[in-house]
């Protein structure tokens, strides 16, 4: 499991800043790169921005809680 491996270094990235503002690009002890969510700490493969965006938008428990506090959690509208 990725979280059991050690983070050797936090790398800089010039990838999509709208997505990567929520993630650290980490070089792991086995010499591969993983994305770590800055909110909940979950590690994911760093290859696909769409996976990271989906995590932030739908699965991260921290961002989900923040959206619910703002009243954005239901996604339905009475219009």
C-alpha positions in Angstrom: 0.0 0.0 0.0 1.4 3.4 -1.0 0.7 5.1 2.4 3.0 2.6 4.1 5.9 3.6 1.9 7.9 6.6 2.8 7.8 9.9 1.1 11.4 10.8 0.2 10.8 14.2 -1.4 8.0 16.6 -2.3 8.5 17.6 -5.9 7.4 20.8 -7.7 5.0 20.4 -10.6 3.8 22.7 -13.3 0.8 20.5 -14.1 -2.7 22.0 -14.0 -2.5 24.4 -11.0 -6.3 24.3 -10.6 -6.1 20.6 -9.7 -2.6 20.4 -8.2 -3.2 23.2 -5.6 -4.9 20.4 -3.6 -2.1 17.8 -4.0 1.6 17.3 -3.4 3.6 15.4 -5.9 5.6 13.0 -3.8 8.7 10.9 -4.7 8.2 7.7 -2.8 10.9 5.5 -1.3 10.6 2.9 -4.1 11.3 5.8 -6.6 7.9 6.3 -8.1 5.7 9.4 -8.0 2.4 9.6 -6.1 -0.1 12.4 -5.6 -1.0 13.1 -1.9 -4.2 15.0 -1.2 -3.3 18.0 1.0 -6.7 17.8 2.6 -7.1 14.2 3.7 -3.6 12.7 3.0 -4.7 10.0 0.7 -2.2 8.8 -1.9 -3.1 8.3 -5.5 -1.4 7.7 -8.8 -0.1 11.0 -10.1 -0.6 10.2 -13.8 -4.2 11.3 -14.4 -5.4 14.8 -13.5 -9.0 13.6 -14.0 -8.6 11.1 -11.1 -7.3 13.7 -8.8 -10.1 16.2 -9.8 -12.7 13.5 -9.1 -11.2 12.8 -5.7 -11.3 16.5 -4.8 -14.8 17.0 -6.2 -16.6 13.8 -5.0 -14.6 11.6 -2.7 -12.3 13.6 -0.4 -14.0 13.6 3.1 -12.5 17.0 3.9 -13.7 18.8 0.8 -17.1 17.1 1.0 -17.5 18.4 4.6 -16.5 21.9 3.5 -19.1 21.8 0.6 -21.8 20.7 3.0 -21.0 23.5 5.4 -21.5 26.0 2.5 -24.7 24.3 1.4 -23.3 22.9 -1.8 -23.6 19.2 -0.9 -27.0 18.3 -2.3 -26.4 19.2 -5.9 -30.1 19.6 -6.5 -31.9 22.8 -7.2 -35.5 24.0 -6.9 -35.5 26.1 -10.0 
